[in-house]
Amino acid sequence: MVKIFAPLQFLGKIVVGGISSVGELCCILCFTLRQVPYAFRTWGLVLKQMVSIGVSSMPLLFVTSIFTGMVATVQASFQFRGLVADKWVGTAACKMVLIELGPLLTALVLAGRVGSALAAEIASMREKEELDAHEVLGLDPYRFLAMPRFVAFFTMVPCLTIISNCLALIGGWIVAVLALDISSYTFYTGMQYLFNPLDLAGGIIKSFVFGVVIFLLGWFHGINAAPGARGVGLATKDAVVSCCLMILILDLATDALLFQ
């Protein structure tokens, strides 16, 4: 009888664990939002996290964005060759970058670089009992640790997305002029053609959602890390994997809501 019900027990553990994780994520978000009004009192911590998340990510984002725009333009030119006018290459590249490639790849890059660092840092602090020390000293971890990171993610991810969009379009323009024999005027007019402000706004809205998700999952896996160095490593890995999966899932969900 035990063997017969073993699959049901396993499935039940997964369901209960999933519901418990969702509830804990909601609690983390609520506890953090309660501390947001204190952001101006801890502006130094917030600014430090903005620099760590935003400014320090610029070199990596610069390279990925430039080559993303180049690849999008090359692929658009290859698909449209002999079918439509060259200006449609700029149109397709602009649409792909603003709606999908800019917000999505920026979030994935930050999930790998900053989300993993957040999980590792919080897991290490938990291992060394620094979180308990904060509580003993009367320092709320959500005010002095979680809230500055939340505000930094919520503000810097959209800013980095806008920068990524610009860099990607510049990369597309460079490869169009130098490699595809498309004039700057043709590429520029193609970008303007069929441009919809909702494309840009939708990408920015998605970046706000992605920033919150990266913070929540990084913090969640950090505070739930197993003891020891192995626990910190597993928390870092789980944070990156879960962030990437949730970003892709929410990308589909936001597209369904915004672009129908």
Phi, psi and omega in degrees: 000324180296318180293328181294318183271000180300315178299322179294322178295319179296315178296320178297320178297320180295315181296312180297318178297320178295316179296319178296320180294318178297317178298319179293321177298319177297320178295318178300316180296316180295314180298324181288317180298329178296336182265354182301321178302340179271009183297325181289336178281335180244042185297333179296317178294320179296315180297321178298318179289326176298319178294317181295320184276316187270297186296318182291341180271354186298316180301315179294318180294325179300312182294311183295322182290315180302311183287332175297314177297322178297314180297317180299319180291317179297317180293321177297318178296320180294319181288326185268354187301124178080001182251313183226174180292160183295336182295337180290342175296315177296323178297312181295317180297317180297315180298313182297319183290312186290321185275316190241299194295318181298300181296319186291309182291327175298315180295319180294320178296316180290328176297320180286325184271310188263322179298319178293321179295321178297313180297317181294320181294313181292322178297320178294320178295324177291321180296321180272006178064027177288327177296319176296324179295322176301315182292322179296323180278002180080019179257116181290119180301329180288333178279319188261347180240309186283311186299315177301322179290322178298313180297320180295315177297316185294331182263324188276328180297314174298321178298316178294328177294318178297316178297319179298319177301313180297315180296321180294319179292325175296317177298320177296319178297319181299311182289330178293318183283317187274330187243332187255000177059041175249128183291159178298320180297316180296316180294319182292315178294327176294323177296323180287331185290131181064016177291134180234125178305335179295332177299312179292315181296321179297319177296321179292320177299317178298324182293326175298316179297316181297321179298317178296319181295317180298317178297310184301312184288324176297315179293318182300311181289333178291313183283345178255017181291146176287158181295154175091171180296325178297321178297321178296318179296317179294322178297319178297315179296314181297324180296315181294314182297313182293322178298313181297317180295315182292326177297316179294318180295314180289333175297316176296317182295316180292324175299319180295327181279323189268331191243033175268000000 
